[in-house]
Amino acid sequence: MQKIYIALFLTLNAITFSIAQNLQSPKDFLGYELGTQFSRHHQVVDYFKHVASQMPSQVQLEKYGETNERRPLYVAYVSSEENIKNLETIRQNNLKNAGVLDGNSSSNEIAIVWLSYNVHGNEASSTEASMNTLYKLLIEKQDWLKNTVVIIDPCINPDGRDRYANWFNETSSQPYDVDQQASEHNEPWPGGRPNHYLFDLNRDWAWATQVESASRLKVYNKWLPQIHVDFHEQGINEPYYFAPAAEPFHEIITDWQRDFQTQIGKNHAKYFDANGWLYFTRERFDLFYPSYGDTYPTYMGAIGMTYEQAGHGMAGLGIMNDEGIELTLIDRIAHHTTTGLSTVEIASKNAQKLNTEFKKFFDNNALKYKSYVLQGNADKIKSLTALLDKHDIKYGNANSGKVSGYLYATSKEGSMTTTANDLVVSTNQPKGKMVKVLFEPNAKLSDSITYDITAWSIPYAYGLNAVASTSLVPSKPYNANKNETSVQSDAVGYITHWNSLNNAKFLAALLEQDFKVRFTEKPFENNGENFDRGSLIITKGDNKNMNTFDATLAEIASSFNVKLTSTTTGFAKRGPDFGSPDIKLVNKQKIAILSGNYTSSLSYGELWHFFEQQLHYPVTSINTDDFGQVNLDKYTVLIIPNGYYGRLLNDANIEKLQNWISKGGKLIAIDGALNSFADKKGFGLKRNKPEDSTKTDKNITPYAEREREYTKNMITGAVFKSNVDNTHPMAFGYDNNYFTLKLGSSSYSLLENGYNIAYLGDNPKNVSGYAGKEALKGLSNSLVFGEERIGNGSIVYMVDNTMFRSFWENGKLFLVNAIFFVNNNSYEL
């Protein structure tokens, strides 16, 4: 019998060896050595398919989505033959450890490691390394796979990667040029970093606004790996960065997560030291903002890490850095392959401990706040539940009663009377720590020097009243209200309220189907119901040529879950009648947006995505290279995104804009675009210039303390409570306060001749996030949103970018109002 077992063992090994012999290396499959060319995305996919076809017992390939440009998104599951056979059991055991699935895990021996590559398209060495890592795991590291499942996403951002790879392959010299000034080291706008809509996908994990992120999260949350690595590239003069991360660490990160990061870093260092490769740790890349590829997994129980290789889009196939060292793509691939394999190695050596500590992470008893209760507009509540669904976070409806705790609106302790329509999100669920991170009023910051914004609290971002309770608030299953829309044959028209982005989408759909729509600038009462400023009115008289007026209107309203109130008269019980000059026709605006050089590609992308994927309203993108020849009279609205326009908006182009505005055009300038109009002749926008109290001390501040001293002048994404004139059309649908996300310390005085729509008063204080004391001084009596009339037109100043990363949901209606409601007097230019 023993001889039979030995013979069977030898036979199985021979079969495995035979299959492995048929497995081609990346070089043999692609026809070139990795690092001598940039592989296009389809070639990478083809290689992963080849490996899966040759070793199906150890590699499973799963398509989890598709990009906007129709490129496929894949993950590969790599492990031993036995583990692949039991892959679903391993997955379920891990989720049982996390409490996501009921029951006890039947095994505590398998580590789960997820390796993510190329979230930034022009940090392109990592996808090349993914192929190399896959091959080496199967050919050289079979022992590690006995107790480890490795999940490989070879390219998170295929659209950005191919934008970069195609450009470089078209542009580069043969052989490559190492001169930093060569064209192949200087990408054209917008570069390969972002995705199709020019979003930074490494800032989109928590908000999941992009199709790549939303698709990936469906798979990620089915697994919840114990280790997640995000492979990046940085400047050409920084050799390599790996864990442990820098401060600040978010307070929910456990001692084990901190310690194991250090163990992993030491394991990497062993290999780098042996090869004479330079590296650094504990600098720059902190673990705080929740929407990164290292923080999001960390808050879901993993050891989340960023690995940064020198290179970036500037490096190409090879470049001479400032130290006179040639940095090649071959080097970069080798370094990323080494850290990837090293991560799997240490996971394999610590599989049981990883499982044990992973399970401990999901004990949420020590969290201060047990429940967050949110109330407000039903559309905003529904929008929030859509976000929570992406993360598999549970929620319910409140019972009628009273809840005490921290009130977000006042930043004080208090109480709130709840209704059955309010939302309850509690921390007594597996993802309770992520709930804390997303909802906490003001995240504890251990160090003011951070890599990103320091405030993002969901209640502020979604414009909802909220209370954070230290007691567990009971809830019942969530029930989204469905508005029933009915038509009335004798109705003269229909009315709907205006208080959410959903209403804006409804308006856009009506305009696109050529409905004539009116809005009111004053409150009124009709048919026993009160309607506030901004409410929409759709009358049969305005739409005489629409044969199916009632049915089509009802169908559109139903698709957006909009409640329509029918009325048999335009005569108001209180306020203006339908024919009043205060009830105006909404113009079907012709909108243009600047794009190209000088614009922030991210800011332009936020707007592009908003109009195409959220509002569904057409816009025309005008390239800045063509601005001098563009006939602006074709457009009623021009939006200038955040950017640096010193060279573009010269005297001649400023005069061109002024003439266009004077004829009735509407210019909307966002964030950095305001620099081109501030303190300029013909515009009322003025910079605030407070006295700098640190000026006398600057030259005696020690060199080593300069960076920290400068943080006194910084605002790193903090939330402020602003005052709002909600009688102005730009603020229709808002209360008299708005929580704004301020991304920097730029400050502008209140307009002397214009409308100060939202502003900060005397001595404003940040309610969440970091703001230096000197920066705060400069914000007193400063503008947030304003309108200035020039001739027949207007310029709208948006100091704070409400579209930033598309997650500050409550700010988006300001932009829509600016487009359709502000200075809406002329029908055409």
C-alpha positions, 0 to 999 in steps of 0.5 A: 500500500505504501508503494502505491501512495508513493507511486501516486505522489510521484505521478501527481508531481509529474503531472504538476511539473508537466503543466508548469513546463507549459507555463510561459514566462512573461518574456516568452509569452509577450516576446520581450523582456519585462522592462524593455517596453510598456505592456498594453492592458490587453497584453497583461490580461492575455498573460493572466488568461494564459497562466489560468489556462495552463494551471487551472488547479492553482489559478482562477481568473474572475472578471469583476467589471469593466471601465468606461472605455470598455476595458475588462477588470480582473482579479486572479486567485492564486494558491495551492491546488487544495486551497483552490478546490476549497476556495469558497470555504476559505472565503466563508471562514474568513468572513465568519472570523469577521462576523460578516457570516454567521457561524464559527470558522472551521479553519484558522490556517489560511492567510489571504493577501490581496495585491493591487497594482497600477491604481495610478495609470502612469505609475506603470511599473507595478502592472509589469511586476504583477505578471512577474510576481504571478509567474514567480509565485507559481514556479518558485514559491509553491511552499508559500501557497500551501497556506496562503491565498494570493489575490492579484488585481493586475491593473486597477486603472486600465484606462489611465494605464493605456493612456500612458503606455500608448503615449509613451510607446508612440513618443519614446526614442529608440533607444530610450533617452535618459535626459530628464528634459526629453519629451518622453519624460514629460507627459501632456495634459491630463497625464495617465494618472487618473481614470477615464473621468480623470479621477484619482482612484486612490482617493475613491475607495471610500466614496466609490464614485467611479465604476472601477471602485464600485466594481472592485468593492463588490469583490473586496467585501466578499473577501476582506483580505488580511493583508492588502498592498497598493503598489505605487510610484513616486518621484525619481529621486526617492528610491523606495518606500514601504511600511511601516507608515508615518503618523498620524495613524487613525486611533482605531488602528490596533497595536497588532496592525502597527506591529505587523507593518513593522515586521513586514518592513523588516522582511523587505529590508532584508532583501533590499539590504542584500541587493544594495537597494535604498529604501525609507519607511515611516515618512510621508504616507500616513494612515488617516484619510479613509479613501486610500488603498492602504487606509480603507483596507486597514479600517476593514481589518487588514494590514493595509500598506502602500509601496512606493517605487521611484519612477512615476510617469516621468521615468519611462524606460529609463531616466537619469535622476538628480544623483546621476543614477540611471533608474530603469523600468527593469529596476522598478519591476524588480523592486516591486516584485521583491516586496510583493513576494516578501509580503506573501512570504511573511503572510505564509509564516504568520498565517495563524496569527493573522487569522487570530488578530483579524478576528479580534479587530472586529470586536467593536465594544470599546467604540465610544459612539454606538449609533449615529442617527440622521434625519433630513431630506428623503432623497439625501437619506436615500443617497447615503444608503446607496453609499452604505450599500457599496460597503455592505454597512447595515442600517435601519429606520429609527423609532419615534422618540428622543435621542441624546448625544453629540449634535453635529449642527451645534457641535455640542451635546443635546437631543433630537426628536426622531421619526420613523423616516430617520436613519440609524447606523450603528457600530454593533456590526462587523464593519462598526469601525468603518462606521466610526471612521466615516461618521465620527464628528471630528477624527482624532489627529495625532499629527498636524502634518498629513498627506490629505484632508482631515475631515470628511464626516458623512453627516456634513457631507450629505447635509443631514442633521445628526446625533452621535449617541453613546447608547445603542439606538434601536432600529427597524428594517429600512423602508425607502418611501416611494412617491406615487405620481398620478395625473389629473385631467383638469390640472393646469400644472404640477409643482414639486419642491426643490431641495436635493440633487435628485430634484436637479436630475429631474429638472435636467431630464425635463429640459432634455425632453424639451419641457418648459419648466418654471421656478419660483423666487418667492415662497407661495401656497397652492392647493393647500401646500407650501412651496419654498423658493426654487420649487419647480412649476410645470404648466400645461400652458407652457407645454401646449405642443406636448401631446402626452404632457401628463403621462410623460411628466408622470413617467419622468417623475416616477423614474426619479421618485419625485412627488408632484402636486397637481393644481387646478389653478395658477392662483396662489392662496399666498405668494406669487401666482404662476404668471408672476415675474417672480416665477421665471422660466428655466433656461435650457442653458448651453454650458461650456467647461474649460479643459486642457493645459492650465486646468486641474485635470482632477477638477475638470474631471469632477465636473465632466463626470458630474454632468455626464454620469450624475446630472445627465445634462450636456456640456461642451468642453473647450480646450484652453489651447483654442480659447482665443478663437472660441466664439463664446456667444454660443454658450450661456454658461462658462465654467472655469475649473480649479487651475492656474490660469496666469498665462491663459487669462491675459489682458486680452482674454480677460477683456473677452470674458468681460464683454461676453458676461456683459452681454448676459453670459454667466461665468462660474469660477471655482477655487484656484480659478478665482486667482485670475479675477481677484484684485483685477480691474473690472471685478469686485473680488478682493483677497483678504490680506490679514497681518502675518503675526509670525513674520518677525519670527520667520528667520529665527525658526530653526530649519528642522522646525520650518515644516511644522511651523508652517502648518499654522498657516494651513487648512488641510481639508477642514469643515466650517459652518458658513452663513447662507443667504438662502433667499438668493437663487444660488442657495435655493434648497438650503438652510441658512447654514451650510457646512463647507469643506475648505481645502486650503487657506485662500481667503477673499473679502466679502463683495462690496457690490454683489451678493455674498451668498455663503460666507464665514463671519467673525472668528470662524472655527473649524468644526472638524479637521485641521486648521492652523491658528494663523490660517483661521485669522485670515478667514474672518468675514470671508467669502464662500460663494458670491455673485457679481453682476457685470452688465447683463451677466454675472460671475459666480465665485465658488471659493470652495470646490463643492465637486471635490472628489464628488463626495461632498453631496450637499454642495452640488446643488449650489452649482446647479442653482448657479447654472439654472437659477442665478440671474435668470433674466434673459432667454438667449444671449 
